Amino acid sequence: ESLNFTFNGKSDWFLPSRDELIEMYYKLFLLNMGNFASNTFYWSSSQDLNFTQNAWCVKMTAGLGNVFSQSKDFTSKIRPIRKF
């Protein structure tokens, strides 16, 4: 299912891939930038190829082990992004 999202007059937002979200973890969250909620999972657009009912999440927390495959029924936050 596709949803339309408009913010600040822009409508070309999309859900980041797992790798893009990991990059945001290192380049934004760990530097206290981006207003991420700490100890919170964020959905990526990447599906788990081994478990088709799952998608990948990144937990914004200090330390290792912050990438998880979660059931799509799990409630998590999202962080839409735009290309520039």
Residue frames as a rotation matrix with the C-alpha (Angstrom) as fourth column:
GLU 1
0.585 0.811 0.000 0.00
0.811 -0.585 0.000 0.00
0.000 0.000 -1.000 0.00
SER 2
-0.536 -0.737 0.412 1.28
0.743 -0.643 -0.184 3.43
0.400 0.208 0.892 -0.87
LEU 3
0.455 0.625 -0.635 0.46
0.829 -0.557 0.046 6.52
-0.325 -0.547 -0.771 1.16
ASN 4
0.194 -0.346 0.918 0.96
0.541 -0.743 -0.395 10.10
0.818 0.573 0.043 0.08
PHE 5
0.335 -0.189 -0.923 2.82
0.874 -0.304 0.380 12.37
-0.352 -0.934 0.063 2.49
THR 6
0.273 -0.228 0.935 3.23
0.488 -0.804 -0.339 16.11
0.829 0.549 -0.108 2.11
PHE 7
0.519 -0.194 -0.833 5.33
0.769 -0.319 0.554 18.27
-0.373 -0.928 -0.017 4.44
ASN 8
-0.095 -0.518 -0.850 6.53
0.114 -0.854 0.508 21.85
-0.989 -0.048 0.140 3.93
GLY 9
0.444 0.417 -0.793 4.95
-0.667 -0.437 -0.603 21.80
-0.598 0.797 0.084 0.49
LYS 10
-0.488 -0.679 -0.549 7.00
-0.870 0.431 0.240 18.79
0.073 0.595 -0.801 -0.64
SER 11
0.546 0.767 0.337 5.41
-0.762 0.622 -0.182 15.49
-0.349 -0.157 0.924 -1.64
ASP 12
0.490 -0.427 -0.760 8.41
-0.497 0.579 -0.646 13.44
0.716 0.694 0.071 -2.81
TRP 13
-0.072 -0.454 0.888 9.14
-0.987 0.159 0.001 11.85
-0.142 -0.877 -0.459 0.59
PHE 14
0.412 0.204 -0.888 9.89
-0.387 0.922 0.032 8.13
0.825 0.331 0.458 0.90
LEU 15
0.921 -0.091 0.379 10.77
-0.315 0.399 0.861 5.58
-0.230 -0.912 0.339 3.57
PRO 16
0.128 -0.961 -0.245 14.55
-0.992 -0.120 -0.048 5.02
0.017 0.249 -0.968 3.72
SER 17
0.458 -0.120 -0.881 16.09
-0.185 0.956 -0.226 1.64
0.870 0.267 0.416 3.01
ARG 18
0.901 -0.193 -0.388 17.75
0.433 0.426 0.794 -0.28
0.012 -0.884 0.468 5.84
ASP 19
-0.031 -0.996 0.083 21.20
0.993 -0.040 -0.111 0.94
0.114 0.079 0.990 4.69
GLU 20
-0.201 0.020 0.979 20.01
0.225 -0.972 0.066 4.56
0.954 0.233 0.191 4.47
LEU 21
0.789 0.553 0.268 18.53
-0.158 -0.238 0.958 4.33
0.593 -0.799 -0.101 7.96
ILE 22
0.612 -0.675 -0.412 21.79
0.784 0.451 0.426 2.86
-0.102 -0.583 0.806 9.31
GLU 23
-0.335 -0.719 0.609 23.63
0.767 -0.584 -0.267 5.79
0.548 0.378 0.746 7.71
MET 24
0.225 0.511 0.830 21.21
-0.144 -0.825 0.547 8.16
0.964 -0.242 -0.112 9.49
TYR 25
0.915 0.059 -0.399 21.97
0.351 0.372 0.859 6.35
0.199 -0.926 0.320 12.75
TYR 26
0.151 -0.966 -0.210 25.71
0.980 0.117 0.163 7.00
-0.133 -0.231 0.964 12.39
LYS 27
-0.609 -0.502 0.614 25.63
0.671 -0.739 0.061 10.45
0.423 0.450 0.787 10.84
LEU 28
-0.141 0.616 0.775 22.68
-0.242 -0.780 0.577 11.97
0.960 -0.106 0.259 12.70
PHE 29
0.778 0.596 -0.199 21.52
0.029 0.282 0.959 10.06
0.627 -0.752 0.203 15.78
LEU 30
0.411 -0.676 -0.612 24.97
0.899 0.414 0.146 9.41
0.154 -0.610 0.777 17.27
LEU 31
-0.707 -0.635 0.311 25.77
0.593 -0.772 -0.229 13.12
0.385 0.023 0.922 16.83
ASN 32
-0.424 0.656 -0.625 22.50
0.640 -0.271 -0.719 14.13
-0.641 -0.705 -0.305 18.56
MET 33
-0.797 0.202 -0.569 21.06
-0.496 -0.757 0.426 15.48
-0.345 0.622 0.703 15.33
GLY 34
-0.811 0.468 -0.351 17.77
-0.153 0.409 0.900 14.80
0.565 0.783 -0.260 13.58
ASN 35
-0.391 0.687 0.612 15.46
-0.920 -0.291 -0.261 14.76
-0.001 -0.666 0.746 16.60
PHE 36
-0.242 0.264 -0.934 15.24
-0.186 0.932 0.311 10.96
0.952 0.249 -0.176 16.70
ALA 37
0.635 0.466 0.616 13.49
-0.724 0.081 0.685 9.42
0.269 -0.881 0.388 19.69
SER 38
-0.458 -0.884 0.094 16.07
-0.844 0.400 -0.358 7.50
0.279 -0.243 -0.929 21.73
ASN 39
-0.849 0.032 0.527 15.55
-0.216 0.890 -0.403 3.77
-0.482 -0.456 -0.748 22.33
THR 40
0.230 0.964 -0.137 12.95
-0.425 -0.027 -0.905 3.71
-0.876 0.266 0.403 19.55
PHE 41
-0.374 -0.258 0.891 12.61
0.584 0.681 0.442 1.50
-0.721 0.685 -0.104 16.49
TYR 42
-0.027 0.330 -0.944 12.27
-0.655 -0.719 -0.233 3.13
-0.755 0.612 0.235 13.05
TRP 43
0.562 0.333 0.757 10.96
0.293 0.776 -0.559 1.22
-0.773 0.536 0.338 10.04
SER 44
-0.623 -0.641 -0.448 12.96
-0.347 -0.287 0.893 0.94
-0.701 0.712 -0.043 6.86
SER 45
0.329 0.718 -0.613 11.52
-0.900 0.042 -0.433 0.15
-0.285 0.695 0.660 3.44
SER 46
-0.477 -0.631 -0.611 13.69
-0.772 0.634 -0.052 -2.99
0.420 0.447 -0.790 3.23
GLN 47
0.689 0.722 0.062 11.94
-0.692 0.630 0.352 -6.31
0.215 -0.286 0.934 3.54
ASP 48
-0.182 -0.669 0.720 13.55
-0.716 0.592 0.369 -9.34
-0.674 -0.448 -0.587 5.15
LEU 49
-0.128 0.094 -0.987 14.07
-0.931 0.331 0.153 -11.76
0.342 0.939 0.045 2.26
ASN 50
-0.895 -0.246 -0.371 14.15
-0.118 0.935 -0.334 -14.78
0.429 -0.256 -0.866 4.61
PHE 51
-0.567 0.755 -0.331 10.91
0.711 0.246 -0.659 -13.91
-0.416 -0.608 -0.676 6.40
THR 52
-0.677 0.256 0.690 8.53
0.504 -0.522 0.688 -12.20
0.537 0.814 0.224 3.99
GLN 53
0.475 0.867 -0.154 6.21
0.701 -0.266 0.662 -11.18
0.533 -0.422 -0.734 6.85
ASN 54
0.407 -0.432 -0.805 9.08
0.704 -0.413 0.578 -9.08
-0.582 -0.802 0.136 8.28
ALA 55
0.703 -0.350 0.620 10.79
0.261 -0.684 -0.681 -5.81
0.662 0.640 -0.389 7.39
TRP 56
-0.179 -0.892 -0.414 13.97
0.862 0.061 -0.503 -4.26
0.474 -0.447 0.759 8.81
CYS 57
0.915 0.369 0.165 13.98
0.213 -0.787 0.579 -1.73
0.344 -0.494 -0.799 11.66
VAL 58
-0.273 -0.960 0.063 16.80
0.425 -0.179 -0.887 0.28
0.863 -0.215 0.457 13.16
LYS 59
0.670 0.429 -0.605 16.70
0.719 -0.175 0.672 1.02
0.183 -0.886 -0.426 16.88
MET 60
0.261 -0.534 0.804 18.09
-0.035 -0.838 -0.545 4.44
0.965 0.114 -0.237 17.71
THR 61
0.995 -0.057 0.088 20.14
-0.083 0.080 0.993 3.58
-0.064 -0.995 0.075 20.76
ALA 62
0.236 -0.972 -0.011 23.81
-0.970 -0.235 -0.059 3.67
0.054 0.025 -0.998 21.68
GLY 63
-0.186 -0.418 0.889 25.69
-0.512 0.814 0.276 0.43
-0.839 -0.404 -0.365 21.21
LEU 64
-0.870 -0.239 -0.431 25.69
-0.492 0.443 0.749 -2.46
0.012 0.864 -0.503 18.80
GLY 65
-0.829 0.551 0.095 22.86
0.548 0.835 -0.053 -4.71
-0.109 0.008 -0.994 17.65
ASN 66
-0.526 0.640 -0.561 20.52
-0.147 -0.717 -0.681 -1.94
-0.838 -0.275 0.471 16.57
VAL 67
-0.498 0.387 -0.776 19.23
-0.852 -0.051 0.522 -3.55
0.163 0.921 0.355 13.31
PHE 68
-0.651 0.372 0.661 16.32
-0.184 0.768 -0.614 -5.95
-0.736 -0.522 -0.431 13.68
SER 69
-0.814 0.536 -0.224 13.96
-0.084 0.272 0.959 -7.90
0.574 0.799 -0.177 11.47
GLN 70
-0.796 0.591 0.134 10.44
-0.241 -0.107 -0.965 -7.29
-0.556 -0.800 0.227 12.81
SER 71
-0.404 0.788 0.464 6.98
0.872 0.485 -0.064 -8.52
-0.276 0.379 -0.883 11.95
LYS 72
-0.779 0.152 0.609 5.13
0.270 -0.794 0.544 -5.95
0.566 0.588 0.577 9.87
ASP 73
0.347 0.922 -0.171 2.46
0.533 -0.044 0.845 -6.03
0.772 -0.384 -0.507 12.62
PHE 74
-0.101 -0.508 -0.856 4.96
0.985 -0.174 -0.012 -4.44
-0.143 -0.844 0.517 15.05
THR 75
0.878 0.438 0.195 4.31
0.454 -0.890 -0.044 -0.75
0.154 0.127 -0.980 15.77
SER 76
-0.134 -0.947 -0.293 7.33
0.900 -0.240 0.363 1.48
-0.414 -0.215 0.884 15.14
LYS 77
0.359 0.151 -0.921 8.06
-0.058 -0.981 -0.184 5.04
-0.932 0.119 -0.343 14.10
ILE 78
0.468 -0.270 0.841 8.97
0.882 0.202 -0.426 6.14
-0.055 0.941 0.333 10.58
ARG 79
0.048 -0.495 -0.868 11.33
0.122 -0.859 0.497 8.82
-0.991 -0.130 0.019 9.32
PRO 80
0.785 0.257 0.564 10.44
0.573 0.046 -0.818 9.88
-0.236 0.965 -0.112 5.77
ILE 81
-0.173 -0.885 -0.432 13.34
0.288 -0.465 0.837 11.28
-0.942 0.020 0.335 3.75
ARG 82
0.918 0.356 -0.174 13.82
-0.039 -0.355 -0.934 13.14
-0.394 0.864 -0.312 0.43
LYS 83
0.168 -0.867 0.468 16.57
0.965 0.241 0.100 13.01
-0.200 0.435 0.878 -2.16
PHE 84
0.875 0.071 -0.479 18.42
0.021 -0.994 -0.110 16.24
-0.484 0.087 -0.871 -2.83
